[in-house]
C-alpha cells in the first residue's frame, strides 16, 4: 500500500496510517475515471473562489479531492487547519510532499464517502468544519448526500460542481430543475449559486460549464427546534421525498398512492390546502415536510 508522508495522526488523535480505519483495499483499487479528473488551473478563478468563501482564521477546512493542490495552499493561508482528503494514492503522495513544510496541512488517503467528518472535527478539537471540494461530476450527488447526513458537523459548505447540478441544488419550487437534490440541500442549508466557471479554467477542460455553490447551514434552526423534520426522522423524510419525485410527470398523489393509499393522500393534501393534482416540484420543503408528517 502506498505510504503517505506528512500525516500527523499521532498529534491529532487519529490512528497512524497503518491502523487507519478507512477501507484500505478499496482505496488502493478504486481510481477516479478520467471524467472526474479536471484540475482547476486558472489562477484567476482559484482566487475568485477563495474570496467567495466565508473562511475565518480559526476554521478547520476539509478539502475534498485536492488533486494537485490548486486550492489547498490558498485555503491553508486563510484557515487554521486544512485536512485534504484525496482518493488517489499517487496524487495524495505528491500533495503530501508538496506541503511537507506546511504545519497546518494534513493529507489523508481516503474515499470521502467513507470519511467520518465528525471524527476529523473531534481530532482537531473543532465543533464543525468548513467543507470545500471540486467535486468529480460522476459522484457529486452521493458526496452531497453523505455530507448532509451530518449537518451539525458542517459549519459551511462550498463546492465546484457541474452547472446543471448547481441549478438543481439551488432550484426553487415550481421550476423544472426543482427535485430531490434541491430538497436535500435546502432541508439543511441555504444554497446559493455564486458564479459560473468556464471549461477553460480546468485541465483538461470538461465538456460542460461548472459553477461554485455555497451552502449556509441551518444549524441554528436545528438547535432551536425549527427544523422542518426532526433529526431522527430525516432519513424517512428523504425516502418520502424520493418517492414523491419518483416519476415527475405523475401527480404527487399518484406517486404516493401505492404506499399510503390514494384516499389517504388526497385527504392529507386537502387538509393542508394543497391541490389534489399537484406535482411534487410545486411543493416547498415546508409543504413536503407537512405532508410527510400527516402520512408517515
TORLO-345666 format. One record per residue (C-alpha): x negated, y negated, z; residue in three letters. Coordinates in steps of 0.2 Angstrom, whole numbers, padded with zeros to 4 digits. Each point is the difference from the previous one (the first is absolute). Layout:
+-------+-------+-------+------+
!     x !     y !     z ! code !
+-------+-------+-------+------+
!     X !     Y !     Z !  Ala !
...
+-------+-------+-------+------+
//
This chain:
+-------+-------+-------+------+
!     x !     y !     z ! code !
+-------+-------+-------+------+
!  0000 !  0000 !  0000 !  Unk !
! -0006 ! -0017 ! -0004 !  Unk !
! -0008 ! -0009 !  0015 !  Unk !
!  0006 ! -0018 !  0003 !  Unk !
! -0013 ! -0011 !  0007 !  Unk !
!  0004 ! -0016 !  0011 !  Unk !
!  0015 !  0007 !  0009 !  Unk !
!  0000 ! -0005 !  0019 !  Unk !
!  0013 !  0012 !  0006 !  Unk !
! -0009 !  0003 !  0016 !  Unk !
!  0001 ! -0019 !  0005 !  Unk !
!  0018 ! -0002 ! -0006 !  Unk !
!  0007 !  0016 !  0009 !  Unk !
!  0003 !  0010 ! -0016 !  Unk !
! -0007 !  0017 ! -0002 !  Unk !
! -0017 !  0001 ! -0010 !  Unk !
!  0001 !  0005 ! -0018 !  Unk !
! -0003 !  0018 !  0003 !  Unk !
!  0016 !  0001 !  0011 !  Unk !
!  0011 ! -0012 ! -0009 !  Unk !
!  0018 !  0006 !  0000 !  Unk !
!  0005 ! -0005 ! -0018 !  Unk !
!  0000 !  0014 ! -0012 !  Unk !
! -0017 !  0002 ! -0006 !  Unk !
!  0002 !  0013 ! -0014 !  Unk !
!  0015 ! -0010 ! -0008 !  Unk !
! -0011 ! -0016 !  0000 !  Unk !
! -0014 !  0009 ! -0008 !  Unk !
!  0010 !  0008 ! -0014 !  Unk !
!  0014 ! -0013 ! -0004 !  Unk !
! -0007 ! -0014 ! -0011 !  Unk !
!  0010 ! -0015 ! -0006 !  Unk !
!  0005 !  0001 ! -0018 !  Unk !
! -0007 ! -0012 ! -0012 !  Unk !
!  0016 ! -0009 !  0000 !  Unk !
! -0003 ! -0006 !  0018 !  Unk !
! -0017 ! -0006 ! -0002 !  Unk !
!  0001 ! -0018 ! -0005 !  Unk !
! -0012 ! -0010 !  0010 !  Unk !
!  0003 ! -0019 !  0003 !  Unk !
! -0015 ! -0009 ! -0008 !  Unk !
!  0006 ! -0018 ! -0002 !  Unk !
! -0008 ! -0011 !  0013 !  Unk !
!  0013 ! -0013 ! -0003 !  Unk !
!  0015 !  0012 !  0004 !  Unk !
! -0010 !  0008 !  0015 !  Unk !
! -0001 ! -0017 !  0007 !  Unk !
!  0018 ! -0004 ! -0003 !  Unk !
!  0006 !  0016 !  0008 !  Unk !
! -0010 ! -0003 !  0016 !  Unk !
!  0006 ! -0018 !  0001 !  Unk !
!  0018 !  0006 ! -0001 !  Unk !
! -0003 !  0012 !  0015 !  Unk !
!  0005 ! -0006 !  0017 !  Unk !
! -0016 !  0007 !  0008 !  Unk !
! -0007 ! -0006 !  0017 !  Unk !
! -0017 !  0002 !  0008 !  Unk !
!  0007 !  0013 !  0012 !  Unk !
!  0008 !  0011 ! -0012 !  Unk !
! -0003 !  0019 ! -0003 !  Unk !
!  0001 !  0003 ! -0019 !  Unk !
!  0003 !  0017 ! -0007 !  Unk !
! -0004 ! -0001 ! -0018 !  Unk !
!  0007 !  0014 ! -0011 !  Unk !
! -0010 !  0006 ! -0015 !  Unk !
! -0015 ! -0013 !  0001 !  Unk !
! -0008 !  0009 ! -0015 !  Unk !
! -0015 ! -0010 ! -0004 !  Unk !
!  0002 ! -0013 !  0014 !  Unk !
!  0007 ! -0014 ! -0011 !  Unk !
!  0011 ! -0006 !  0015 !  Unk !
! -0009 !  0008 !  0015 !  Unk !
! -0013 ! -0014 !  0002 !  Unk !
!  0013 ! -0014 ! -0001 !  Unk !
!  0011 !  0008 !  0012 !  Unk !
! -0015 !  0003 !  0012 !  Unk !
! -0004 ! -0019 ! -0001 !  Unk !
!  0017 ! -0004 !  0007 !  Unk !
!  0005 !  0014 !  0012 !  Unk !
! -0008 !  0008 !  0016 !  Unk !
! -0001 !  0017 ! -0007 !  Unk !
!  0003 !  0009 ! -0017 !  Unk !
!  0004 !  0019 ! -0001 !  Unk !
! -0002 !  0005 ! -0018 !  Unk !
!  0010 !  0016 ! -0004 !  Unk !
! -0006 !  0007 ! -0016 !  Unk !
!  0005 !  0017 ! -0007 !  Unk !
! -0014 !  0003 ! -0012 !  Unk !
! -0016 !  0006 !  0009 !  Unk !
! -0012 ! -0007 ! -0013 !  Unk !
!  0008 ! -0017 !  0001 !  Unk !
!  0000 !  0000 !  0019 !  Unk !
! -0018 !  0005 !  0001 !  Unk !
! -0005 ! -0015 ! -0012 !  Unk !
!  0011 ! -0012 !  0010 !  Unk !
! -0008 !  0006 !  0017 !  Unk !
! -0017 ! -0003 ! -0007 !  Unk !
!  0005 ! -0017 ! -0007 !  Unk !
!  0007 ! -0006 !  0017 !  Unk !
! -0013 !  0009 !  0011 !  Unk !
! -0005 ! -0017 !  0008 !  Unk !
!  0017 ! -0006 !  0002 !  Unk !
!  0004 !  0003 !  0019 !  Unk !
!  0019 ! -0002 ! -0003 !  Unk !
!  0003 !  0011 ! -0015 !  Unk !
!  0004 !  0019 !  0003 !  Unk !
!  0002 !  0012 ! -0014 !  Unk !
!  0011 !  0016 !  0002 !  Unk !
!  0002 !  0013 ! -0013 !  Unk !
!  0018 !  0005 !  0001 !  Unk !
!  0017 !  0000 ! -0009 !  Unk !
!  0010 ! -0014 !  0006 !  Unk !
!  0016 !  0011 !  0000 !  Unk !
! -0009 !  0010 !  0013 !  Unk !
! -0006 ! -0015 !  0010 !  Unk !
!  0007 ! -0004 !  0017 !  Unk !
!  0000 ! -0019 !  0000 !  Unk !
!  0004 !  0000 !  0019 !  Unk !
! -0015 !  0010 !  0004 !  Unk !
! -0011 ! -0012 ! -0009 !  Unk !
!  0008 ! -0015 !  0009 !  Unk !
! -0003 !  0009 !  0017 !  Unk !
! -0018 !  0004 ! -0004 !  Unk !
! -0003 ! -0019 ! -0003 !  Unk !
!  0011 ! -0006 !  0014 !  Unk !
!  0012 ! -0008 ! -0011 !  Unk !
!  0019 !  0000 !  0002 !  Unk !
!  0003 ! -0001 ! -0019 !  Unk !
! -0010 ! -0001 ! -0016 !  Unk !
!  0000 ! -0011 ! -0016 !  Unk !
!  0001 !  0013 ! -0014 !  Unk !
! -0006 ! -0005 ! -0018 !  Unk !
! -0002 !  0011 ! -0015 !  Unk !
! -0002 !  0000 ! -0019 !  Unk !
!  0012 !  0014 ! -0001 !  Unk !
! -0002 !  0013 ! -0014 !  Unk !
!  0015 ! -0001 ! -0011 !  Unk !
!  0004 !  0019 !  0000 !  Unk !
!  0002 !  0000 !  0019 !  Unk !
!  0006 ! -0017 !  0006 !  Unk !
!  0017 !  0006 !  0006 !  Unk !
! -0006 !  0014 !  0011 !  Unk !
! -0013 ! -0012 !  0008 !  Unk !
!  0013 ! -0013 !  0004 !  Unk !
!  0011 !  0013 !  0007 !  Unk !
! -0014 !  0007 !  0011 !  Unk !
! -0005 ! -0017 !  0006 !  Unk !
!  0018 ! -0006 !  0004 !  Unk !
!  0003 !  0016 !  0011 !  Unk !
! -0009 ! -0009 !  0013 !  Unk !
!  0004 ! -0019 ! -0002 !  Unk !
! -0004 ! -0004 !  0018 !  Unk !
! -0019 !  0004 ! -0004 !  Unk !
!  0000 ! -0012 ! -0014 !  Unk !
! -0002 ! -0019 !  0003 !  Unk !
!  0001 ! -0004 ! -0018 !  Unk !
! -0002 !  0009 ! -0017 !  Unk !
! -0006 ! -0006 ! -0017 !  Unk !
! -0003 !  0011 ! -0015 !  Unk !
! -0004 ! -0002 ! -0019 !  Unk !
!  0013 !  0011 ! -0009 !  Unk !
!  0007 !  0002 ! -0018 !  Unk !
!  0011 ! -0015 ! -0004 !  Unk !
!  0015 !  0011 ! -0003 !  Unk !
! -0002 !  0007 !  0018 !  Unk !
! -0002 ! -0017 !  0007 !  Unk !
!  0016 ! -0005 ! -0007 !  Unk !
!  0009 !  0015 !  0007 !  Unk !
! -0007 ! -0003 !  0017 !  Unk !
!  0005 ! -0018 !  0000 !  Unk !
!  0017 !  0002 ! -0009 !  Unk !
!  0016 ! -0007 !  0008 !  Unk !
!  0017 !  0009 !  0000 !  Unk !
!  0010 ! -0002 ! -0016 !  Unk !
! -0015 !  0001 ! -0011 !  Unk !
! -0006 !  0014 ! -0011 !  Unk !
! -0016 !  0003 !  0009 !  Unk !
!  0008 !  0001 !  0017 !  Unk !
! -0001 !  0018 !  0007 !  Unk !
! -0008 !  0012 !  0012 !  Unk !
! -0017 ! -0008 !  0000 !  Unk !
!  0008 ! -0017 !  0003 !  Unk !
!  0010 !  0006 !  0015 !  Unk !
! -0015 !  0009 !  0007 !  Unk !
! -0011 ! -0015 ! -0001 !  Unk !
!  0013 ! -0013 !  0006 !  Unk !
!  0006 !  0011 !  0015 !  Unk !
! -0017 ! -0003 !  0008 !  Unk !
! -0007 ! -0016 ! -0008 !  Unk !
!  0003 ! -0016 ! -0010 !  Unk !
! -0009 !  0005 ! -0017 !  Unk !
! -0005 ! -0014 ! -0011 !  Unk !
! -0008 !  0001 ! -0018 !  Unk !
! -0014 ! -0013 !  0001 !  Unk !
! -0007 !  0000 ! -0018 !  Unk !
! -0004 !  0011 ! -0015 !  Unk !
! -0017 !  0007 ! -0004 !  Unk !
! -0004 !  0003 ! -0018 !  Unk !
! -0008 !  0016 ! -0007 !  Unk !
! -0016 ! -0009 ! -0004 !  Unk !
! -0003 ! -0003 !  0019 !  Unk !
! -0004 !  0019 !  0001 !  Unk !
! -0012 !  0012 ! -0007 !  Unk !
!  0005 !  0010 ! -0009 !  Unk !
!  0015 ! -0011 ! -0004 !  Unk !
!  0017 !  0009 !  0004 !  Unk !
!  0013 !  0001 ! -0013 !  Unk !
!  0012 ! -0011 !  0011 !  Unk !
!  0000 ! -0016 !  0010 !  Unk !
! -0003 !  0001 !  0019 !  Unk !
!  0006 ! -0011 !  0014 !  Unk !
! -0004 ! -0004 !  0018 !  Unk !
!  0014 !  0003 !  0012 !  Unk !
! -0001 ! -0005 !  0018 !  Unk !
!  0011 !  0007 !  0014 !  Unk !
!  0004 ! -0010 !  0016 !  Unk !
!  0005 !  0013 !  0012 !  Unk !
!  0016 !  0000 !  0010 !  Unk !
! -0008 !  0006 !  0016 !  Unk !
!  0008 ! -0013 !  0010 !  Unk !
!  0017 !  0005 ! -0005 !  Unk !
! -0003 !  0018 !  0004 !  Unk !
! -0006 ! -0005 !  0018 !  Unk !
!  0014 ! -0011 !  0003 !  Unk !
!  0013 !  0014 ! -0005 !  Unk !
!  0005 ! -0009 ! -0016 !  Unk !
! -0005 !  0013 ! -0012 !  Unk !
!  0013 !  0006 ! -0013 !  Unk !
! -0002 !  0018 !  0006 !  Unk !
! -0007 !  0007 !  0016 !  Unk !
! -0018 !  0006 ! -0002 !  Unk !
!  0005 !  0018 !  0005 !  Unk !
!  0012 !  0000 ! -0014 !  Unk !
! -0010 ! -0008 ! -0014 !  Unk !
! -0005 !  0016 ! -0008 !  Unk !
!  0019 !  0005 ! -0002 !  Unk !
!  0004 ! -0017 ! -0006 !  Unk !
! -0013 !  0001 ! -0014 !  Unk !
!  0007 !  0017 ! -0005 !  Unk !
!  0017 ! -0008 ! -0001 !  Unk !
! -0007 ! -0014 ! -0011 !  Unk !
! -0008 !  0012 ! -0011 !  Unk !
!  0016 !  0009 ! -0002 !  Unk !
!  0009 ! -0017 ! -0003 !  Unk !
! -0011 ! -0004 ! -0015 !  Unk !
! -0001 !  0018 ! -0006 !  Unk !
!  0009 ! -0004 ! -0016 !  Unk !
!  0000 ! -0019 ! -0003 !  Unk !
!  0014 !  0001 ! -0013 !  Unk !
!  0012 !  0008 !  0012 !  Unk !
!  0009 ! -0009 !  0013 !  Unk !
! -0006 !  0001 !  0018 !  Unk !
!  0015 !  0010 !  0005 !  Unk !
! -0003 !  0013 ! -0013 !  Unk !
! -0018 !  0001 !  0005 !  Unk !
!  0005 !  0003 !  0018 !  Unk !
!  0016 !  0010 ! -0002 !  Unk !
! -0009 !  0017 !  0000 !  Unk !
! -0007 ! -0003 !  0017 !  Unk !
!  0013 ! -0010 !  0009 !  Unk !
!  0016 !  0003 ! -0010 !  Unk !
!  0008 ! -0012 ! -0012 !  Unk !
!  0014 ! -0005 !  0012 !  Unk !
! -0012 ! -0004 !  0014 !  Unk !
! -0012 ! -0010 ! -0011 !  Unk !
!  0014 ! -0010 ! -0007 !  Unk !
!  0007 ! -0004 !  0017 !  Unk !
! -0017 ! -0005 !  0007 !  Unk !
! -0002 ! -0012 ! -0015 !  Unk !
!  0017 ! -0008 !  0003 !  Unk !
! -0003 ! -0002 !  0018 !  Unk !
! -0016 ! -0010 ! -0004 !  Unk !
!  0008 ! -0011 ! -0013 !  Unk !
! -0010 !  0008 ! -0014 !  Unk !
!  0008 !  0004 ! -0017 !  Unk !
!  0004 !  0019 ! -0002 !  Unk !
! -0008 !  0000 ! -0017 !  Unk !
! -0016 ! -0009 !  0005 !  Unk !
! -0016 !  0007 ! -0005 !  Unk !
! -0015 !  0002 !  0012 !  Unk !
! -0010 ! -0014 ! -0008 !  Unk !
!  0014 ! -0013 !  0005 !  Unk !
! -0003 !  0003 !  0019 !  Unk !
! -0012 ! -0009 !  0011 !  Unk !
! -0011 !  0010 !  0012 !  Unk !
!  0012 ! -0006 !  0014 !  Unk !
!  0015 !  0006 ! -0010 !  Unk !
! -0008 !  0017 ! -0003 !  Unk !
! -0005 !  0002 !  0018 !  Unk !
!  0018 ! -0004 !  0005 !  Unk !
!  0007 !  0013 ! -0011 !  Unk !
! -0013 !  0012 !  0006 !  Unk !
!  0006 ! -0003 !  0018 !  Unk !
!  0018 !  0003 ! -0005 !  Unk !
! -0004 !  0017 ! -0009 !  Unk !
! -0015 !  0008 !  0008 !  Unk !
+-------+-------+-------+------+
//
